[in-house]
Amino acid sequence: MRERSQKWLQLETGKMQVRADWSEKCSRLSLRGIGCVVERHLNNHPYMKTSNQRETRLEMTLSRKNLAFLAGLASLTLTACASAQIGVPENAPTAGRDTTAVEVAQVAPVSLIADLSKRMIAVKRGGETIKTYSVAVGQDRYPTPLGTFNIRRIVWNPSWHPPPNSEWAKNKTPKGPGDPKNPMKVVKMFFKEPDYYIHGTDDVESLGSAASHGCLRMDPDDVADLAKLVMTEGGEPREESWFWRIIHFRRETKEVYLDNPVSLTITD
C-alpha cells in the first residue's frame, strides 16, 4: 500500500466540482461520517440554497483496495463550496496536557550520583532516576574522594599497574588486559585521573561494602551497561558489534574520549 493516497469526492452540479484530499494518517471517521460532513457543508453553501431545482448527485470514486484509509481521516479540504477541519479528540493521549516537561526531560543531560552511605550509583536525567547500581566504595584508610567530577575517558579491557608508593600494592606485578588475575574487569571510567575510576571487579561479594582502595567497584555486567550509557550520552555511541568484539577479545584494549563529559557527583 502506498504511503500516502489521494482520493476524490466529486459533486456533479452543473460546472461545480468538489474535491477532497486526505492522507492515510487520519482520524477514525466512517464512510457515513464523511458523507455527513460533506453534506452539511454543502447544504449551507449559498450556491446550494439558490439551486433548489437542481438535482444533486454525490458520487464517491473510491478503490476497494484503499477503503482502509477511510478508517482515519486526517483532514478534509473542500475547495470552492465548503471546508471542514477535524480536531484532536479530547481523550487523545496529549489532549489538554502540557508536553513541555516531557520534551525537556528527553533532552536533559544524564548525570551520575554516587551515594557512599548507600553504596549506590544512580543515573539521573532531568531529576528523574532512570537506573541504579550497587557498588563497593573506598575503605576508611583509602576513602573515595567526595565532590563533582567529569568522566572524560573510558578504557575497555584495561591493563592494571600497581599504584606506586602504595603499601597495599607491594610485591604486586602488572597485569595485562584479559589476564585472569587483573583486578580491572571489562572497563574503567576515570573521574579523577590517574588514580580514581569506576571499574568492574570479580570480587562481586564486596559490592555494598567499603572494600576498595578508593575507586568505585561494580559488577562486570553492570559496569559494561553503565559504560555504554555514558558513551552514548557523552557523544560517542557505538554499534552492538563493537561491544561484542570488546567482550570476546578481552586482550584488546580500546580507549574512548567523550565529546561531552558526563558528570559524577559523589556524596557521603
Summary of the structure (lengths in Angstrom):
residues: 268
radius of gyration: 32.5
end to end distance: 60.1
largest distance: 108.9
contacts: 726
relative contact order: 0.14
helix: 23%
strand: 31%
